[in-house]
Amino acid sequence: MSPEVPPGGRISGFRLARLLGEWRRRGARQGSSDLAAAIRLLVLDGRLPAGTRLPAERELADALPVSRTMITAALDQLREEGLVASRRGAGSWISLPTGALGIVPDTPLVGHSMVDFARAAPPALPGLLAAFDSVRRHLPEHLADHGYYEHGHPDLRRAIAARYEARGLPTSPDQIVVTSGAQHALALVLRLFTGPGDRVLVEQPSYPNALDAIKAVSAIPVPVAMTDTGWDLPGIAAALRQAAPRLAYLVVDFHNPTAHRMDEAGRSELADTARRARTPLVIDETVCELDLDGDPLDGPPPMAKFAEDLVITLGSASKSHWGGLRIGWIRATPEVVHRLISTRAALDLGSAVVDQLVLAELLANPDPALRERRAGLAGQRDVLMAGLREHCPTWNFRRPAGGLSLWCELDAPVSTRIAVVAQNHGIRLAPGSRFGAHGGFERWLRLPFVQPPDVLRDAARRLGLVAAAVAGTGVAAEEDLAVPVA
């Protein structure tokens, strides 16, 4: 989510109160803890970046309105965690934790004390270490080279092209550009095709980081709402005619966050629509390998097969293999690849060679490890679904056939409220508003099933406590609420 204020700026008491919304838990005896949790969530969401100057305690107390004593207690708690720093005469500002206390969003979680439901990212495949060992043995032959590959290492480009061939899409290595993750790939495409004020069609809801990337180039996301069954293709056609976007960004394989998958007939219709509007389609295939009910090779053909000249495909190893590899790619026509490489030098000179060689090693025989990945995720999906049915029976969700998460409809518009309270129960959540081009989705939560089964069972139990507290239907015993947060 984009920051609400620029780093180093000041936020007024009125504006901070508006961002906090309904932050106080009904019947709570420790309002300062609820307030601290709400401010903490804004920091972790990136809406209050480091350096943001906070309003004076008296100003914030008037804006909420609460006692100044409560404001002081909440800020004291955040100071102990390292999220707020203060100096006499200079006021208080958002800081970054420097010690063991506090919640640091980019720090690995230890044990089960804090369950990270904000990231839909599984751990590394078991075969990753063996791939590193294999690459290490052959690394000397690569060290004599300069190590710069603007297109990507030839071995990896051949392996990625072969995977497209296996899915029924003829592809040459010359059509592949290796990037430092799918987010980097999207940034390159946006830089090439869009400028300030240009429109980009997106699904509603959509992937938050993609929305941020679109806004970062000063483009304007034009949302088209998803339906209960998937894509509103007539709505997309109307938006292409009326808004004339420069690009359309879509996730047609296990859409993030709804997990819908577009069938072959829908892909053909979408291609015809884009061709009539002459609008390039940026298709994010980050999770296309995670078909939990079948084999990805038996699924609908890649979108590029229906509109080769208009489709720019984004891929990534982050969800299928490991996010720490930081390897993604772009598949496009040779002409678009040439234009991408011409503009890439202004941003970077290529991705890490060792990571590319490791992924090439894994893609030499990808199916056994990916089958194991899909089987594990399918089991974890079923565990989380069972836990939510037991502990959150009023929440609704559909069983996803693939992907990494459930898209849960809540029984009231309390998504942000639940995310705030969940912090005190040891669960980090992304509010539904993060998935909307302009906010909203307060009745929805995305819940990834990338954690081990025992963690998912416990997380479902904690979510039940959170749901009960937010609904005001009951307050659990004090010892049940005191979940350690690290």
C-alpha positions in Angstrom: 0.0 0.0 0.0 1.3 3.4 -0.8 2.4 5.6 2.1 -0.2 8.0 3.4 2.6 10.6 4.0 6.0 11.0 2.4 8.9 9.8 4.6 9.9 12.7 6.8 6.5 14.4 6.5 4.2 15.2 9.3 0.7 13.7 9.8 -2.0 15.7 11.5 -4.0 14.4 14.4 -7.2 14.5 12.3 -5.6 12.6 9.5 -4.1 9.9 11.8 -7.5 9.5 13.5 -9.1 8.9 10.2 -6.5 6.3 9.2 -6.9 4.5 12.6 -10.7 4.2 12.0 -12.5 2.0 14.6 -9.4 1.0 16.4 -10.7 0.3 19.9 -11.8 -3.2 20.9 -15.3 -3.2 22.3 -15.2 -3.7 26.1 -11.4 -3.5 26.2 -9.9 -2.4 29.5 -6.5 -1.5 28.0 -7.3 1.0 25.3 -3.7 2.0 25.0 -2.8 -1.5 23.8 -5.4 -1.3 21.1 -4.2 2.1 20.0 -0.6 0.9 19.9 -1.7 -2.1 17.8 -3.5 0.1 15.4 -0.6 2.5 14.9 1.7 -0.5 14.6 -0.4 -1.9 11.8 -0.2 1.3 9.9 3.6 1.2 10.2 3.8 -2.4 9.1 1.5 -1.7 6.1 3.9 1.1 5.0 1.2 3.7 5.4 3.3 5.5 8.1 6.9 5.2 6.8 10.0 5.7 8.9 10.6 9.4 9.6 6.9 10.4 9.7 6.5 13.0 12.4 3.5 12.3 14.7 1.1 14.9 16.0 1.6 16.2 19.5 -0.1 14.1 22.2 -2.6 16.8 23.1 -3.6 17.2 19.4 -4.0 13.4 18.9 -6.0 13.1 22.2 -8.4 15.8 20.9 -8.7 14.1 17.5 -9.5 10.6 18.6 -10.9 11.7 21.3 -9.3 9.9 24.3 -7.4 10.9 27.3 -3.9 12.2 27.0 -2.8 9.5 29.5 -3.9 6.8 27.0 -2.0 8.5 24.2 1.2 8.6 26.4 0.8 4.9 27.3 0.4 3.8 23.7 3.4 5.8 22.5 5.4 4.5 25.4 4.7 0.9 24.3 5.7 1.8 20.7 8.9 3.4 22.0 9.8 0.2 23.8 9.3 -1.7 20.6 11.4 0.7 18.7 8.6 1.8 16.3 8.5 5.3 17.7 11.4 7.6 18.7 11.1 10.9 20.6 13.3 13.8 21.7 12.5 16.6 24.0 11.6 19.7 21.9 11.5 17.7 18.7 8.4 15.6 19.2 7.9 12.0 18.2 8.3 10.2 14.8 8.1 6.7 13.3 11.3 4.8 13.7 12.7 1.4 12.8 13.3 -1.2 15.5 17.0 -1.7 16.3 16.8 -4.4 19.0 15.1 -7.6 19.7 11.8 -6.0 20.7 9.1 -4.8 18.3 7.7 -6.3 15.2 10.0 -6.0 12.2 8.1 -6.9 9.0 11.1 -8.1 7.1 12.6 -10.2 9.9 12.2 -14.0 9.9 9.6 -15.2 12.3 10.8 -17.3 15.2 8.8 -20.3 16.2 5.0 -19.9 16.2 4.8 -16.8 18.3 3.8 -14.6 15.4 2.0 -16.1 12.4 2.6 -14.1 9.3 -0.6 -14.2 7.2 0.4 -11.1 5.3 2.8 -12.9 3.0 1.6 -15.7 0.7 5.1 -17.2 0.3 6.0 -20.8 1.1 9.5 -21.9 2.3 12.1 -23.2 -0.1 11.7 -26.5 -1.9 13.6 -29.4 -0.3 15.8 -29.8 -3.4 17.1 -26.2 -3.3 20.2 -27.0 -1.2 21.2 -29.8 -3.6 20.8 -27.4 -6.5 23.1 -24.9 -4.8 25.7 -27.7 -4.2 25.6 -28.7 -7.9 26.0 -25.1 -9.1 28.9 -24.6 -6.6 30.8 -27.5 -8.2 30.4 -26.0 -11.7 30.8 -22.4 -10.7 34.6 -22.1 -11.5 33.8 -22.4 -15.2 31.5 -19.3 -14.9 33.9 -17.2 -12.9 36.1 -16.4 -15.8 33.2 -14.6 -17.5 32.1 -11.0 -16.7 28.9 -12.1 -15.1 26.6 -9.5 -16.8 23.6 -10.9 -18.7 21.1 -8.3 -19.6 18.8 -10.8 -21.1 19.5 -13.4 -18.5 21.9 -16.4 -18.4 21.5 -18.5 -21.5 21.0 -21.8 -19.5 18.1 -20.3 -17.6 16.5 -18.7 -20.6 16.6 -22.1 -22.4 15.1 -23.8 -19.3 12.2 -21.3 -19.0 11.5 -21.5 -22.8 11.3 -25.3 -22.5 8.8 -25.0 -19.7 6.5 -22.9 -21.9 7.0 -25.5 -24.7 5.8 -28.2 -22.2 2.7 -26.1 -21.6 1.9 -26.0 -25.3 3.3 -22.6 -26.1 6.3 -22.6 -28.6 8.9 -20.2 -27.2 12.4 -19.3 -28.1 15.0 -18.3 -25.5 15.2 -15.0 -27.4 11.7 -14.3 -26.1 12.8 -14.5 -22.5 14.2 -11.7 -20.2 15.3 -12.8 -16.8 14.6 -10.3 -14.0 15.0 -10.0 -10.2 11.5 -11.3 -9.4 8.1 -10.7 -11.0 7.8 -7.3 -9.3 11.0 -6.1 -11.1 9.6 -7.6 -14.3 6.3 -5.6 -13.9 8.3 -2.4 -13.1 10.3 -2.8 -16.4 7.1 -3.3 -18.4 5.4 -0.3 -16.8 8.5 1.8 -17.4 8.5 0.9 -21.1 4.7 1.2 -21.8 3.3 3.8 -19.5 3.9 7.4 -18.4 2.4 9.7 -15.8 -1.4 9.9 -16.1 -1.7 6.8 -18.3 -4.4 4.3 -17.3 -3.8 0.6 -16.5 -6.8 -1.8 -16.3 -6.6 -4.1 -13.3 -8.9 -6.6 -11.6 -10.8 -5.6 -8.5 -9.5 -6.9 -6.1 -5.9 -7.3 -7.3 -2.4 -8.0 -6.1 -1.4 -5.1 -3.8 2.3 -4.9 -4.9 1.2 -4.6 -8.6 -1.2 -1.7 -7.6 1.7 0.0 -5.9 4.0 -0.5 -8.9 1.4 1.1 -11.2 1.0 4.1 -8.8 4.8 4.4 -8.5 5.1 5.3 -12.2 2.2 7.8 -11.7 -0.1 5.7 -13.8 -3.8 5.3 -12.8 -5.3 1.9 -12.1 -8.7 1.4 -13.7 -10.5 -1.4 -11.8 -13.0 -3.9 -13.2 -14.7 -5.9 -10.5 -14.4 -9.6 -10.3 -17.6 -11.6 -10.1 -18.5 -14.6 -7.9 -17.4 -16.9 -10.7 -14.4 -15.0 -12.1 -13.9 -12.2 -14.6 -16.5 -9.8 -15.9 -15.4 -10.1 -19.6 -18.1 -7.7 -20.9 -17.0 -5.2 -18.1 -13.4 -5.5 -19.3 -14.5 -4.9 -22.9 -16.4 -1.8 -21.8 -13.5 -0.5 -19.7 -11.1 -1.0 -22.6 -13.4 1.0 -24.9 -14.2 3.8 -22.5 -11.0 4.3 -20.6 -8.5 3.4 -23.4 -5.8 2.1 -21.0 -2.3 1.7 -22.2 -2.1 -1.7 -20.6 -4.2 -4.3 -18.8 -2.6 -6.2 -15.8 -4.4 -9.5 -15.1 -3.8 -12.7 -13.1 -5.7 -15.4 -15.0 -4.2 -18.5 -13.3 -5.3 -18.7 -9.7 -6.0 -15.0 -9.3 -4.5 -13.2 -6.4 -6.4 -13.0 -4.0 -9.6 -14.8 -5.2 -7.9 -17.9 -6.7 -10.2 -18.0 -9.7 -8.8 -19.5 -12.9 -9.9 -18.3 -16.4 -11.0 -21.2 -18.7 -9.9 -21.6 -22.3 -13.1 -20.0 -23.7 -12.6 -17.0 -21.5 -9.0 -16.6 -22.6 -10.0 -16.7 -26.2 -12.7 -14.1 -25.6 -10.3 -11.9 -23.7 -7.7 -12.1 -26.5 -10.3 -11.1 -29.0 -11.4 -8.2 -26.8 -7.8 -7.0 -26.4 -7.1 -7.3 -30.1 -10.1 -5.1 -31.0 -9.0 -2.5 -28.4 -5.3 -2.9 -29.3 -4.4 -3.1 -25.7 -1.4 -5.1 -24.5 -2.1 -7.6 -21.8 0.4 -8.1 -19.0 -0.4 -11.6 -17.7 1.0 -12.5 -14.3 1.7 -16.2 -14.1 3.5 -16.2 -10.7 1.4 -19.0 -9.3 0.5 -20.9 -12.5 2.5 -23.9 -11.4 0.5 -24.3 -8.2 -2.5 -26.3 -9.5 -3.5 -28.1 -6.3 -6.2 -30.3 -7.9 -4.3 -31.3 -11.1 -1.3 -30.9 -13.2 -0.4 -27.4 -14.6 0.6 -29.0 -17.9 -3.0 -30.2 -18.3 -4.6 -26.8 -17.6 -5.7 -24.1 -20.0 -3.0 -23.0 -22.5 -1.0 -19.9 -21.5 -2.7 -16.6 -22.4 0.0 -15.8 -24.9 -1.2 -18.7 -27.1 -4.4 -16.7 -27.8 -2.7 -13.4 -28.6 1.0 -13.8 -29.1 1.5 -10.3 -30.4 -0.3 -8.6 -27.5 0.6 -10.6 -24.4 3.5 -9.9 -22.1 3.8 -12.7 -19.6 5.4 -12.4 -16.2 6.8 -15.4 -14.4 8.6 -16.0 -11.1 10.3 -18.7 -9.0 9.2 -17.0 -5.8 6.0 -19.0 -5.2 6.9 -22.3 -6.9 10.5 -22.6 -5.6 11.6 -19.9 -3.1 11.3 -16.2 -2.8 14.9 -15.9 -1.7 16.1 -16.7 -5.2 14.7 -13.4 -6.5 14.4 -14.6 -10.0 11.5 -13.7 -12.3 11.2 -13.4 -16.1 9.3 -11.7 -18.9 8.1 -13.6 -22.0 7.3 -11.4 -25.0 7.7 -11.0 -28.7 11.4 -10.4 -29.8 10.5 -6.8 -30.6 9.3 -6.1 -27.1 12.3 -8.0 -25.6 14.6 -5.7 -27.6 12.8 -2.6 -26.3 12.9 -3.9 -22.7 16.7 -4.5 -22.9 17.2 -1.1 -24.4 15.6 0.6 -21.4 16.9 -1.9 -18.7 20.4 -0.4 -18.4 19.0 2.6 -16.7 17.7 0.4 -13.8 20.1 -2.5 -13.6 22.5 -4.6 -15.7 21.1 -8.1 -15.0 20.1 -10.5 -12.3 22.3 -12.5 -10.0 24.1 -15.2 -11.9 24.3 -17.8 -9.1 20.6 -17.6 -8.5 19.9 -18.0 -12.2 22.1 -21.1 -12.4 20.4 -22.6 -9.3 17.0 -22.1 -10.9 18.2 -23.6 -14.2 19.4 -26.6 -12.3 15.9 -27.0 -10.7 14.1 -26.6 -14.0 16.2 -29.3 -15.6 13.8 -31.8 -14.0 11.1 -29.7 -12.4 8.1 -32.0 -12.1 9.0 -34.2 -9.1 9.7 -31.3 -6.8 6.7 -29.3 -8.0 4.4 -32.3 -7.4 5.7 -32.5 -3.9 5.1 -28.7 -3.4 1.6 -28.9 -4.7 0.7 -31.9 -2.5 2.0 -30.2 0.6 0.0 -27.0 -0.2 -3.1 -28.9 -0.9 -2.9 -30.6 2.5 -2.3 -27.2 4.2 -5.2 -25.7 2.3 -7.5 -28.4 3.7 -6.2 -27.9 7.2 -6.8 -24.2 7.2 -10.3 -24.6 5.7 -11.2 -27.1 8.4 -9.9 -24.9 11.1 -11.8 -21.9 9.9 -15.0 -23.9 9.7 -14.6 -24.8 13.3 -13.4 -21.5 14.8 -14.9 -18.9 12.4 -18.1 -20.6 11.2 -19.7 -17.3 10.0 -16.9 -16.6 7.5 -17.5 -17.8 4.0 -14.9 -18.9 1.4 -14.7 -21.1 -1.7 -12.3 -24.0 -2.0 -9.4 -22.8 -4.2 -8.3 -25.2 -6.9 -4.8 -23.6 -6.8 -2.7 -20.8 -5.6 -1.7 -20.1 -2.0 -4.6 -18.5 -0.1 -8.2 -18.4 0.8 -10.3 -15.3 0.1 -12.6 -15.1 3.0 -15.8 -13.1 3.2 -16.5 -11.9 6.7 -19.8 -11.4 8.4 -19.4 -7.7 8.7 -17.2 -4.9 7.3 -14.5 -5.3 9.9 -11.4 -6.4 7.9 -9.1 -3.7 9.2 -10.5 -4.0 12.7 -9.7 -7.7 12.7 -6.2 -7.0 11.4 -5.6 -4.6 14.2 -6.9 -6.9 17.0 -5.1 -9.9 15.4 -1.7 -8.2 16.2 -2.4 -8.8 19.9 -3.2 -12.4 19.2 0.1 -13.1 17.4 -1.2 -12.9 13.8 -0.1 -10.5 11.2 -2.8 -9.9 8.5 -3.2 -7.7 5.4 -6.5 -5.9 5.6 -8.8 -6.4 2.6 -8.4 -2.8 1.7 -4.9 -3.6 0.5 -6.3 -5.5 -2.4 -8.5 -2.7 -3.7 -7.3 -0.2 -6.2 -8.9 2.5 -4.1 -9.4 0.7 -0.8 -12.6 -1.0 0.3 -13.0 -4.8 0.7 -13.7 -4.4 4.5 -15.7 -7.6 4.3 -12.8 -9.6 3.0 -9.5 -11.1 4.2 -6.8 -13.1 2.3 -5.5 -16.0 4.4 -2.5 -17.9 3.0 -2.0 -21.6 3.8 1.8 -21.6 3.4 2.5 -22.4 7.1 2.9 -25.9 8.5 -0.4 -27.7 9.5 0.1 -27.3 13.2 0.7 -23.5 12.8 -2.4 -23.2 10.6 -4.6 -25.1 13.2 -3.4 -22.7 16.0 -3.8 -19.7 13.7 -7.4 -20.7 13.0 -8.0 -21.0 16.8 -6.5 -17.5 17.3 -8.6 -16.1 14.5 -11.7 -17.4 16.2 -10.8 -15.4 19.3 -10.2 -12.3 17.2 -13.5 -12.7 15.4 -15.4 -13.2 18.7 -13.7 -10.1 20.3 -14.4 -7.9 17.3 -18.0 -9.1 17.1 -18.5 -8.5 20.8 -20.0 -11.9 21.2 -17.6 -12.8 24.0 -14.3 -12.1 25.6 -11.9 -14.9 26.1 -10.0 -15.5 29.3 -7.0 -13.2 29.9 -4.6 -16.0 29.5 -6.1 -17.0 26.1 -5.7 -13.4 24.9 -2.1 -13.0 25.9 -0.4 -14.4 22.9 3.3 -13.5 22.8 4.3 -11.2 20.0 7.9 -11.2 18.8 
